């Protein structure tokens, strides 16, 4: 999931966002700053919300990850369709809690399923793959934007993120039994 999400995560890089602001929202460079600010403000608000509901998230990791991924995909699609810049800001702020919910749940699943010795290796491997894909995706997303338009990039990304969320949820549900039946000590490899 992370690799595919990072492939389309470049829709938020400066060049793509600026093109969207100018071509779709009909605004200038100042709105590029507002869009970026709304995205990061939403992430901060999302982090606070997820922190406050951490006990609920902890008890429903798979559901939280699915709801966060699904919400983020749908909100990205709506963002790709919007032409009102103020509505775009609201959608970006709403994406923060969705993204944070998915990310926190996913990281917690990693921590719960990997042994203490394997966790740093798993996280390092994941980070390396995600960064490598991100580099390649800059050229990919830029080319798609040039060929089909910047709005298409957001709509296509929304579709792929939605498919990734559904596929990830199906895979996790398949493996859910093995994750939830082990004790925390067994999941960490201590027994």
Backbone bond lengths (Angstrom), bond angles and torsions (degrees), N, CA, C in turn:
res aa  C-N    CA-C-N  psi(-1)  N-CA   C-N-CA  omega(-1)  CA-C   N-CA-C  phi
1 X - - - 1.449 - - 1.527 111.07 -
2 X 1.302 116.43 -43.45 1.462 119.15 -177.85 1.521 112.15 -62.79
3 X 1.324 116.74 -38.77 1.460 119.60 -178.24 1.528 110.16 -65.23
4 X 1.317 117.31 -46.49 1.461 120.13 179.50 1.523 110.29 -66.36
5 X 1.324 117.02 -41.34 1.465 119.74 179.11 1.524 111.35 -64.77
6 X 1.318 118.11 -35.05 1.460 118.76 178.05 1.523 111.09 -74.27
7 X 1.330 117.61 -26.34 1.459 120.31 175.93 1.528 109.92 -62.05
8 X 1.320 116.39 -36.83 1.457 120.19 -179.12 1.526 112.48 -102.64
9 X 1.321 117.10 0.75 1.459 120.55 177.00 1.520 112.86 -70.01
10 X 1.317 116.49 -16.33 1.463 119.52 179.88 1.525 112.55 -73.24
11 X 1.328 117.63 -2.67 1.466 118.71 174.64 1.518 110.78 -63.59
12 X 1.330 116.66 -15.98 1.464 120.27 -178.37 1.524 112.79 -98.56
13 X 1.346 118.12 4.33 1.467 118.51 177.32 1.528 109.06 -71.08
14 X 1.305 115.21 160.89 1.454 121.71 -173.08 1.518 115.65 -53.17
15 X 1.316 118.37 -48.05 1.465 120.92 -175.28 1.526 111.93 -62.78
16 X 1.309 117.60 -42.53 1.464 121.19 -179.21 1.531 109.43 -69.73
17 X 1.307 116.87 -45.20 1.464 120.76 179.94 1.523 110.96 -62.40
18 X 1.310 117.56 -42.84 1.459 120.73 179.21 1.525 110.84 -63.84
19 X 1.318 117.13 -41.55 1.470 120.23 177.05 1.525 110.48 -61.19
20 X 1.331 116.92 -42.16 1.458 120.59 179.29 1.528 110.75 -63.13
21 X 1.317 115.70 -44.34 1.466 120.36 179.93 1.528 110.37 -59.81
22 X 1.323 117.09 -44.84 1.463 120.44 -177.16 1.530 112.18 -74.94
23 X 1.344 116.96 -49.03 1.457 120.78 -172.47 1.523 113.77 -79.32
24 X 1.316 117.76 -40.76 1.464 120.66 -173.57 1.526 111.69 -96.91
25 X 1.331 116.14 -45.54 1.459 118.95 -178.16 1.526 112.59 -85.86
26 X 1.333 116.84 -16.03 1.459 120.71 177.88 1.512 113.71 68.48
27 X 1.310 117.49 31.76 1.467 122.29 -178.73 1.528 110.04 -118.64
28 X 1.322 115.26 170.39 1.455 121.26 -178.56 1.518 113.01 -96.83
29 X 1.322 114.18 -166.98 1.460 121.30 -174.89 1.519 113.46 -60.84
30 X 1.315 118.30 -30.87 1.472 120.07 179.19 1.527 110.12 -59.47
31 X 1.325 116.56 -37.83 1.466 119.56 179.90 1.517 111.91 -70.96
32 X 1.304 117.43 -23.40 1.459 120.58 173.67 1.527 108.25 -61.05
33 X 1.322 116.59 -41.47 1.465 121.10 176.53 1.517 112.25 -65.95
34 X 1.321 117.26 -40.63 1.463 120.39 178.21 1.530 111.05 -63.18
35 X 1.323 115.24 -41.62 1.471 120.27 179.56 1.523 109.93 -62.80
36 X 1.320 117.04 -47.31 1.469 120.39 178.21 1.519 111.38 -62.54
37 X 1.324 115.91 -42.24 1.461 119.99 179.31 1.520 111.81 -62.72
38 X 1.331 116.70 -42.02 1.471 120.45 179.14 1.518 110.89 -63.98
39 X 1.323 117.19 -39.71 1.464 121.07 -179.91 1.536 110.21 -61.99
40 X 1.324 116.11 -47.27 1.467 119.23 -178.46 1.526 112.06 -74.68
41 X 1.314 118.01 -33.46 1.459 120.79 174.67 1.532 109.25 -61.81
42 X 1.322 116.16 -43.80 1.464 120.33 176.95 1.516 112.30 -60.38
43 X 1.321 116.91 -37.91 1.469 120.49 177.78 1.524 111.51 -65.51
44 X 1.318 116.35 -39.64 1.471 120.02 177.78 1.524 110.19 -66.11
45 X 1.319 116.43 -47.95 1.469 120.50 178.16 1.527 109.55 -59.79
46 X 1.324 116.34 -42.98 1.463 120.65 178.58 1.514 112.13 -60.40
47 X 1.323 116.65 -41.97 1.461 119.94 177.98 1.517 112.22 -61.68
48 X 1.320 115.98 -40.72 1.465 120.15 178.54 1.523 110.55 -66.20
49 X 1.322 117.10 -43.99 1.465 121.10 179.78 1.526 110.75 -61.75
50 X 1.320 116.93 -47.24 1.472 120.12 -179.50 1.524 110.21 -65.20
51 X 1.307 117.77 -37.72 1.469 121.02 175.98 1.523 110.27 -59.27
52 X 1.326 115.95 -45.22 1.470 120.10 -178.24 1.524 112.20 -67.81
53 X 1.318 117.92 -26.95 1.466 120.39 179.60 1.533 111.76 -106.69
54 X 1.309 117.00 24.44 1.463 120.70 -174.04 1.530 113.19 -58.49
55 X 1.318 118.14 -35.20 1.468 118.41 -180.00 1.528 110.81 -67.89
56 X 1.316 118.07 -34.52 1.467 120.55 176.47 1.519 111.24 -70.39
57 X 1.334 116.04 -40.42 1.467 120.39 179.73 1.522 109.79 -64.77
58 X 1.320 116.55 -42.92 1.456 121.14 -177.52 1.524 111.43 -58.89
59 X 1.298 117.34 -36.94 1.461 120.57 -179.19 1.512 114.16 -81.02
60 X 1.328 117.21 -9.25 1.470 121.62 -176.78 1.526 110.05 -139.83
61 X 1.302 117.29 56.30 1.463 121.34 -174.35 1.526 112.50 -61.58
62 X 1.316 116.89 -49.00 1.462 119.39 -177.43 1.523 111.60 -64.54
63 X 1.322 116.25 -43.95 1.462 120.50 178.58 1.524 110.20 -64.12
64 X 1.320 117.76 -41.29 1.463 121.61 179.43 1.522 111.13 -63.35
65 X 1.318 116.25 -43.76 1.455 120.01 179.51 1.527 110.54 -63.43
66 X 1.330 116.62 -42.84 1.456 121.13 179.53 1.529 110.90 -64.66
67 X 1.326 117.43 -48.35 1.466 120.48 -179.06 1.528 111.66 -62.94
68 X 1.322 116.64 -40.15 1.465 120.10 177.65 1.517 111.88 -63.97
69 X 1.339 117.08 -46.18 1.468 121.33 179.59 1.517 111.30 -64.30
70 X 1.309 115.93 -45.61 1.460 121.03 -179.11 1.531 110.65 -63.17
71 X 1.314 116.96 -45.83 1.473 121.19 179.59 1.520 111.31 -62.46
72 X 1.319 116.34 -42.66 1.466 120.81 179.96 1.529 110.39 -62.95
73 X 1.325 116.96 -42.03 1.466 120.88 179.24 1.527 111.17 -63.73
74 X 1.318 116.45 -45.86 1.474 120.78 -178.76 1.531 110.48 -65.45
75 X 1.319 117.07 -44.38 1.468 120.30 179.37 1.527 111.59 -63.98
76 X 1.328 117.14 -35.87 1.465 120.32 175.83 1.524 110.43 -63.23
77 X 1.327 116.56 -40.63 1.461 120.25 177.08 1.516 112.27 -62.65
78 X 1.326 117.08 -45.49 1.469 120.48 177.65 1.527 110.50 -62.12
79 X 1.331 115.85 -39.13 1.465 119.86 178.26 1.528 110.05 -60.78
80 X 1.330 117.40 -40.73 1.457 120.74 178.92 1.517 113.45 -65.13
81 X 1.313 117.45 -23.97 1.467 122.10 -179.24 1.522 113.99 -90.51
82 X 1.318 117.16 -20.91 1.456 121.70 -171.19 1.538 111.33 -72.69
83 X 1.312 115.22 146.69 1.468 120.72 172.89 1.528 110.97 -120.85
84 X 1.315 117.42 -12.11 1.459 122.47 178.85 1.529 108.52 -85.98
85 X 1.331 118.53 118.03 1.463 120.19 -176.32 1.535 113.75 -63.40
86 X 1.323 117.68 -31.14 1.464 120.31 -179.69 1.537 110.55 -71.12
87 X 1.315 115.85 -38.56 1.460 119.91 175.23 1.527 110.29 -65.76
88 X 1.321 116.62 -35.99 1.470 120.68 176.74 1.526 110.43 -59.67
89 X 1.339 116.64 -42.35 1.467 120.24 178.58 1.527 111.37 -62.07
90 X 1.321 116.59 -43.17 1.466 120.85 179.73 1.527 110.32 -62.64
91 X 1.318 116.28 -44.37 1.471 119.58 179.59 1.524 111.39 -62.02
92 X 1.316 116.73 -40.20 1.461 120.07 179.00 1.524 112.14 -64.85
93 X 1.320 116.20 -39.97 1.463 119.24 177.08 1.527 110.11 -64.21
94 X 1.337 117.00 -39.05 1.465 121.17 179.15 1.529 112.32 -67.32
95 X 1.324 117.47 -25.82 1.463 120.47 179.23 1.524 111.93 -67.75
96 X 1.317 117.20 -29.31 1.467 120.91 -177.39 1.514 113.60 -56.55
97 X 1.343 118.82 -54.26 1.457 119.12 177.92 1.530 112.96 -60.09
98 X 1.333 116.85 -38.01 1.464 119.87 179.70 1.526 110.37 -63.54
99 X 1.320 116.55 -47.20 1.461 120.54 -179.15 1.523 111.39 -64.66
100 X 1.320 116.55 -44.23 1.462 120.46 -179.26 1.529 111.44 -64.09
101 X 1.329 116.64 -39.89 1.465 120.48 178.59 1.521 110.40 -60.62
102 X 1.321 116.94 -46.31 1.454 121.06 178.89 1.521 111.20 -63.37
103 X 1.308 115.77 -47.00 1.459 120.50 -174.91 1.524 112.13 -65.66
104 X 1.325 117.22 -45.43 1.469 120.85 -179.43 1.529 110.33 -65.11
105 X 1.318 117.15 -43.67 1.462 119.80 179.11 1.524 110.93 -62.86
106 X 1.320 116.60 -42.19 1.464 120.09 -179.28 1.533 111.36 -65.28
107 X 1.308 116.91 -44.95 1.464 119.81 178.80 1.528 111.30 -62.73
108 X 1.315 116.78 -38.06 1.461 120.41 178.36 1.520 110.84 -66.07
109 X 1.311 117.40 -38.02 1.476 120.68 176.33 1.523 109.75 -62.16
110 X 1.329 117.47 -43.13 1.472 119.98 176.10 1.521 110.65 -56.68
111 X 1.318 115.96 -46.86 1.457 120.61 -177.38 1.527 111.76 -65.56
112 X 1.320 116.64 -35.57 1.464 120.13 -178.18 1.527 113.42 -77.82
113 X 1.307 117.50 -24.94 1.466 119.68 -174.05 1.524 113.77 -102.50
114 X 1.303 118.38 -15.29 1.468 120.89 -179.34 1.517 110.57 -99.08
115 X 1.299 115.48 144.70 1.465 119.32 174.64 1.528 108.42 -69.57
116 X 1.313 116.09 161.34 1.467 120.29 -179.76 1.519 112.03 -56.95
117 X 1.316 117.07 -37.65 1.457 121.11 -179.38 1.525 113.56 -73.76
118 X 1.322 116.79 -29.47 1.458 120.93 -177.46 1.529 113.66 -89.37
119 X 1.314 118.08 -24.20 1.460 120.73 -174.34 1.532 112.98 -56.10
120 X 1.338 120.01 -49.38 1.471 118.48 178.76 1.532 112.55 -60.11
121 X 1.325 117.19 -36.67 1.464 120.19 179.38 1.526 111.08 -67.66
122 X 1.324 116.63 -41.96 1.456 120.92 179.54 1.522 110.51 -64.31
123 X 1.310 117.20 -46.19 1.469 121.29 -179.76 1.527 110.40 -65.18
124 X 1.330 117.98 -41.23 1.470 120.90 178.51 1.524 111.26 -64.98
125 X 1.333 117.15 -42.71 1.466 120.38 178.63 1.525 110.34 -63.85
126 X 1.320 116.59 -43.68 1.469 121.08 178.67 1.526 110.22 -60.36
127 X 1.310 116.56 -47.04 1.463 120.81 -178.77 1.528 111.43 -62.14
128 X 1.316 117.13 -42.42 1.463 121.32 179.56 1.527 111.03 -63.22
129 X 1.324 116.79 -45.76 1.466 120.10 178.70 1.518 111.86 -63.68
130 X 1.316 116.40 -43.45 1.464 120.47 -178.93 1.528 110.34 -62.56
131 X 1.326 117.76 -44.02 1.464 120.50 -179.96 1.527 111.62 -66.77
132 X 1.317 117.69 -38.94 1.470 120.72 178.04 1.525 110.62 -63.62
133 X 1.308 116.76 -44.04 1.466 120.63 178.64 1.521 110.29 -66.37
134 X 1.318 117.50 -38.42 1.465 121.15 179.59 1.524 110.91 -59.35
135 X 1.322 116.73 -42.66 1.465 121.02 178.98 1.527 110.19 -60.40
136 X 1.315 116.65 -46.94 1.470 120.70 179.68 1.526 111.80 -66.69
137 X 1.300 116.28 -33.96 1.458 119.26 -175.99 1.519 113.01 -71.09
138 X 1.305 117.91 -23.15 1.463 119.88 177.43 1.525 109.51 -58.78
139 X 1.320 116.52 -47.07 1.469 120.24 178.10 1.525 110.94 -66.73
140 X 1.327 117.15 -39.99 1.459 121.30 -179.05 1.530 111.42 -63.57
141 X 1.315 117.52 -51.47 1.459 121.66 -177.46 1.529 110.38 -66.15
142 X 1.312 117.40 -38.54 1.466 120.02 176.85 1.518 111.97 -62.46
143 X 1.310 116.50 -41.57 1.473 120.79 178.24 1.517 111.20 -65.29
144 X 1.326 117.04 -44.24 1.464 121.12 178.53 1.527 110.10 -61.54
145 X 1.330 117.03 -41.83 1.467 120.42 178.67 1.522 110.96 -63.22
146 X 1.333 117.34 -40.28 1.465 120.51 178.67 1.528 111.72 -66.42
147 X 1.321 116.72 -39.29 1.466 120.50 -176.43 1.526 113.46 -78.61
148 X 1.331 117.24 -40.66 1.457 120.72 -170.87 1.530 114.58 -117.31
149 X 1.311 116.99 -7.96 1.460 120.61 -179.00 1.512 111.61 100.50
150 X 1.320 114.89 153.95 1.459 120.90 -174.41 1.528 111.81 -69.75
151 X 1.323 117.60 -32.95 1.467 119.75 178.67 1.524 110.38 -62.63
152 X 1.333 116.71 -40.27 1.459 121.16 179.39 1.527 111.05 -59.58
153 X 1.326 116.81 -36.76 1.464 121.10 -179.56 1.531 110.13 -58.05
154 X 1.326 117.01 -45.49 1.463 120.06 -178.93 1.531 111.40 -69.96
155 X 1.312 116.95 -39.57 1.468 119.73 -179.87 1.527 111.08 -68.82
156 X 1.327 116.89 -42.74 1.460 120.72 178.12 1.526 110.33 -65.29
157 X 1.318 116.44 -41.05 1.468 120.25 178.03 1.524 110.42 -62.09
158 X 1.319 116.47 -41.34 1.460 120.38 178.20 1.523 110.59 -59.18
159 X 1.328 116.20 -44.92 1.462 120.52 179.40 1.532 111.25 -61.62
160 X 1.320 116.99 -46.99 1.469 120.74 -179.74 1.527 110.36 -64.90
161 X 1.327 118.07 -41.74 1.465 120.94 177.89 1.521 111.17 -62.61
162 X 1.313 116.66 -37.88 1.464 121.09 177.16 1.529 110.54 -64.21
163 X 1.322 116.63 -46.03 1.473 120.49 178.80 1.535 110.64 -63.90
164 X 1.324 116.53 -38.36 1.462 120.83 178.28 1.521 110.48 -64.56
165 X 1.330 116.88 -42.84 1.468 120.79 179.06 1.523 110.44 -61.52
166 X 1.313 116.62 -45.63 1.467 120.01 -179.11 1.528 111.80 -67.32
167 X 1.319 116.80 -41.06 1.468 120.51 177.87 1.522 110.83 -66.08
168 X 1.325 116.48 -44.40 1.462 120.17 178.51 1.511 111.95 -62.18
169 X 1.306 116.51 -40.46 1.461 119.84 178.93 1.521 110.71 -65.81
170 X 1.320 117.54 -41.02 1.461 120.35 178.44 1.531 110.59 -62.34
171 X 1.322 116.61 -44.08 1.464 120.30 179.35 1.525 111.32 -65.19
172 X 1.324 116.45 -41.90 1.456 119.44 -179.65 1.523 111.90 -68.97
173 X 1.303 116.86 -36.87 1.467 119.63 177.55 1.530 110.20 -64.77
174 X 1.316 116.10 -35.95 1.452 120.87 177.60 1.529 110.47 -62.65
175 X 1.327 115.75 -38.60 1.464 120.69 -178.34 1.527 112.89 -95.23
176 X 1.309 117.92 -0.64 1.462 122.03 -175.04 1.521 112.49 -55.86
177 X 1.282 116.38 -42.20 1.453 120.09 -176.63 1.527 111.29 -58.36
178 X 1.314 117.38 -43.83 1.464 119.45 -177.89 1.526 111.60 -69.11
179 X 1.331 117.24 -31.89 1.468 120.14 179.70 1.524 110.49 -72.03
180 X 1.329 117.01 -44.21 1.455 120.43 -172.75 1.519 113.76 -82.61
181 X 1.321 119.18 -17.82 1.457 119.75 -178.26 1.525 112.57 -87.42
182 X 1.304 117.61 -14.59 1.458 120.07 177.79 1.519 110.44 -84.49
183 X 1.309 115.62 146.58 1.460 119.36 174.02 1.532 107.80 -74.89
184 X 1.338 117.47 162.38 1.464 119.32 177.92 1.532 112.37 -56.80
185 X 1.313 117.82 -38.21 1.463 120.73 179.32 1.540 110.78 -65.52
186 X 1.333 117.27 -41.38 1.461 120.70 176.91 1.517 111.52 -63.60
187 X 1.335 116.86 -39.75 1.466 120.52 -179.26 1.515 111.00 -65.68
188 X 1.303 117.27 -30.46 1.466 120.59 179.87 1.530 112.02 -88.46
189 X 1.309 116.76 -4.09 1.458 120.28 178.87 1.502 114.24 81.23
190 X 1.327 117.15 18.48 1.456 120.70 -178.47 1.523 112.81 -85.68
191 X 1.327 118.21 -10.83 1.462 120.28 179.99 1.507 108.58 -117.93
